[in-house]
Amino acid sequence: MNRIFNYTTVLTFFLLILFSANMIKPTTFVVLFIPLSLCMLGVGIIQLKKTIKNRNNIEEEASTFKALLEKRIK
């Protein structure tokens, strides 16, 4: 899932650069930008749902990380 997000992000930035350099027409930009944006939105929603489901794991990892940092500080 992260690969899809990374690829769409890179493509979106590349498309934005091409548009800002006037190398593509505005209609082409819109036609390509909208699907990429929707894809990134969909992937983000799926990742958010997974994160909310695994909330207990996140809290355990955060407490472990916090303990590790406290040991390093002392």
C-alpha beads as a LAMMPS data file, in Angstrom:
LAMMPS data file: protein, C-alpha beads

74 atoms
73 bonds

1 atom types
1 bond types

-500.0 500.0 xlo xhi
-500.0 500.0 ylo yhi
-500.0 500.0 zlo zhi

Masses

1 110.0

Atoms # bond

1 1 1 0.000 0.000 0.000
2 1 1 2.872 2.361 0.764
3 1 1 4.350 1.793 -2.690
4 1 1 1.121 2.890 -4.336
5 1 1 1.083 6.038 -2.229
6 1 1 4.746 6.740 -2.979
7 1 1 4.295 6.290 -6.719
8 1 1 1.200 8.467 -6.869
9 1 1 2.943 11.154 -4.834
10 1 1 5.951 11.168 -7.156
11 1 1 3.701 11.241 -10.213
12 1 1 1.675 14.093 -8.749
13 1 1 4.771 16.173 -8.030
14 1 1 6.107 15.452 -11.515
15 1 1 2.761 16.464 -13.009
16 1 1 2.727 19.637 -10.915
17 1 1 6.235 20.534 -12.078
18 1 1 5.252 19.994 -15.699
19 1 1 2.160 22.135 -15.248
20 1 1 3.998 24.958 -13.498
21 1 1 6.643 24.954 -16.265
22 1 1 3.843 25.255 -18.865
23 1 1 4.845 21.979 -20.502
24 1 1 1.318 20.530 -20.336
25 1 1 -2.079 22.092 -20.882
26 1 1 -4.425 22.829 -17.969
27 1 1 -6.979 20.288 -19.212
28 1 1 -4.335 17.569 -19.320
29 1 1 -3.249 18.517 -15.816
30 1 1 -6.797 18.288 -14.472
31 1 1 -7.512 14.995 -16.259
32 1 1 -4.383 13.411 -14.751
33 1 1 -4.397 15.152 -11.379
34 1 1 -7.928 14.196 -10.306
35 1 1 -7.424 10.397 -10.514
36 1 1 -4.066 10.655 -8.753
37 1 1 -5.631 12.736 -5.996
38 1 1 -8.483 10.282 -5.545
39 1 1 -6.027 7.394 -5.424
40 1 1 -3.987 9.108 -2.702
41 1 1 -7.166 9.897 -0.782
42 1 1 -8.327 6.283 -0.981
43 1 1 -4.980 4.925 0.175
44 1 1 -4.928 7.436 3.033
45 1 1 -8.393 6.407 4.198
46 1 1 -7.439 2.718 4.101
47 1 1 -4.280 3.427 6.126
48 1 1 -6.271 5.466 8.647
49 1 1 -8.743 2.603 9.109
50 1 1 -5.870 0.160 9.687
51 1 1 -4.312 2.527 12.206
52 1 1 -7.552 2.927 14.122
53 1 1 -8.024 -0.870 14.240
54 1 1 -4.482 -1.363 15.575
55 1 1 -4.749 1.345 18.216
56 1 1 -3.617 -0.956 21.046
57 1 1 -0.452 -1.866 19.175
58 1 1 0.337 1.804 18.633
59 1 1 -0.041 2.574 22.330
60 1 1 2.238 -0.339 23.257
61 1 1 4.870 0.753 20.764
62 1 1 4.639 4.349 21.981
63 1 1 5.166 3.324 25.608
64 1 1 8.124 1.135 24.595
65 1 1 9.617 4.001 22.604
66 1 1 9.055 6.398 25.502
67 1 1 10.828 4.033 27.910
68 1 1 13.733 3.740 25.482
69 1 1 14.053 7.519 25.226
70 1 1 13.925 7.915 29.004
71 1 1 16.777 5.410 29.369
72 1 1 18.879 7.327 26.847
73 1 1 18.244 10.641 28.552
74 1 1 19.375 9.298 31.945

Bonds

1 1 1 2
2 1 2 3
3 1 3 4
4 1 4 5
5 1 5 6
6 1 6 7
7 1 7 8
8 1 8 9
9 1 9 10
10 1 10 11
11 1 11 12
12 1 12 13
13 1 13 14
14 1 14 15
15 1 15 16
16 1 16 17
17 1 17 18
18 1 18 19
19 1 19 20
20 1 20 21
21 1 21 22
22 1 22 23
23 1 23 24
24 1 24 25
25 1 25 26
26 1 26 27
27 1 27 28
28 1 28 29
29 1 29 30
30 1 30 31
31 1 31 32
32 1 32 33
33 1 33 34
34 1 34 35
35 1 35 36
36 1 36 37
37 1 37 38
38 1 38 39
39 1 39 40
40 1 40 41
41 1 41 42
42 1 42 43
43 1 43 44
44 1 44 45
45 1 45 46
46 1 46 47
47 1 47 48
48 1 48 49
49 1 49 50
50 1 50 51
51 1 51 52
52 1 52 53
53 1 53 54
54 1 54 55
55 1 55 56
56 1 56 57
57 1 57 58
58 1 58 59
59 1 59 60
60 1 60 61
61 1 61 62
62 1 62 63
63 1 63 64
64 1 64 65
65 1 65 66
66 1 66 67
67 1 67 68
68 1 68 69
69 1 69 70
70 1 70 71
71 1 71 72
72 1 72 73
73 1 73 74
